[in-house]
């Protein structure tokens, strides 16, 4: 069992979601995040005052999968992110999961991931 965490650009989320659904990956969590990668800080003007924004908007995807689905998830995310020619496309982290427990039924391990 693995936990896949992907940090992507917000505008890529709809396409990544579509690619995950094509791979029959239906269960994932999405949260808004702020971060700083290799991008240059952005300067915005608010009420006539210039502000440098160093923490940019990102999206964090968390997907818990059984081992046989890891490549499908990574490939689905990568297909979208590699379409662009920009730098700073994001990162994918793969971590081992020690245990999973489905709260409602008490199932454990790979059965709990579903």
C-alpha positions in Angstrom: 0.0 0.0 0.0 1.3 3.5 -0.9 0.2 7.0 -0.3 0.8 9.2 -3.4 1.0 12.9 -2.8 1.1 15.1 -5.8 1.7 18.9 -5.8 0.3 20.3 -9.1 -0.7 23.6 -10.6 -4.4 24.5 -9.9 -5.3 24.8 -13.6 -4.2 21.1 -14.1 -6.6 19.7 -11.6 -9.6 19.1 -14.0 -7.4 17.2 -16.5 -5.6 15.2 -13.8 -9.0 14.2 -12.3 -10.2 13.1 -15.8 -7.0 11.0 -16.2 -7.4 9.4 -12.8 -11.0 8.5 -13.6 -9.9 6.9 -16.9 -7.6 4.7 -14.9 -10.5 3.8 -12.5 -8.9 5.7 -9.6 -12.0 7.2 -7.9 -10.9 7.9 -4.4 -8.6 10.8 -3.8 -8.4 13.9 -1.6 -7.7 17.4 -2.9 -6.6 20.4 -0.8 -5.5 23.9 -1.7 -1.9 24.6 -0.8 0.5 27.4 -1.0 4.2 26.8 -1.9 7.4 28.0 -3.4 9.2 26.0 -6.1 11.6 27.3 -8.7 9.0 29.8 -9.9 10.0 33.4 -9.6 7.9 35.4 -7.2 4.9 37.2 -8.7 4.3 40.9 -8.2 0.6 42.0 -7.9 -0.9 45.4 -7.3 -3.7 45.7 -4.7 -5.3 49.1 -4.2 -2.3 50.8 -5.8 0.3 49.1 -3.6 2.7 46.6 -5.2 3.1 43.2 -3.3 5.5 40.4 -4.0 3.8 37.1 -3.6 6.4 34.4 -2.9 4.0 31.6 -1.9 1.9 30.6 -5.0 -1.3 28.7 -5.2 -0.9 24.9 -5.6 -3.1 21.9 -5.4 -2.2 18.9 -3.2 -3.6 15.5 -4.3 -3.5 12.6 -1.8 -4.3 9.1 -3.2 -4.0 5.9 -1.1 -3.6 2.9 -3.4 -2.7 -0.7 -3.4 0.8 -1.4 -4.9 -0.6 -2.5 -8.3 -2.1 0.9 -8.9 0.9 3.1 -8.2 2.1 3.2 -11.8 -1.3 4.0 -13.1 -1.7 6.9 -10.8 1.8 8.3 -11.5 1.3 7.9 -15.2 -2.1 9.7 -15.1 -0.7 12.7 -13.2 2.4 12.8 -15.4 0.5 12.8 -18.7 -1.2 16.0 -17.8 1.8 17.8 -16.2 4.2 16.9 -19.1 1.9 18.4 -21.7 3.1 21.9 -20.9 6.5 23.3 -21.7 6.7 25.4 -18.5 9.0 24.9 -15.7 7.6 24.1 -12.2 5.1 21.4 -13.1 5.0 20.0 -9.6 6.2 16.9 -7.7 4.9 13.4 -6.9 5.9 11.7 -3.7 5.3 8.0 -3.0 5.2 6.9 0.6 4.6 3.5 2.2 1.5 3.0 4.3 1.8 0.9 7.4 -1.9 0.3 8.0 -5.3 1.5 6.8 -8.5 1.0 8.8 -11.9 1.7 7.3 -13.8 3.4 10.2 -17.3 2.2 9.2 -16.5 -1.5 8.8 -13.3 -2.0 10.7 -11.6 -3.5 7.5 -7.9 -3.3 7.5 -5.1 -3.2 5.0 -5.6 -3.4 1.2 -9.4 -4.2 1.6 -9.8 -0.9 3.5 -8.3 1.1 0.6 -10.9 -0.2 -1.8 
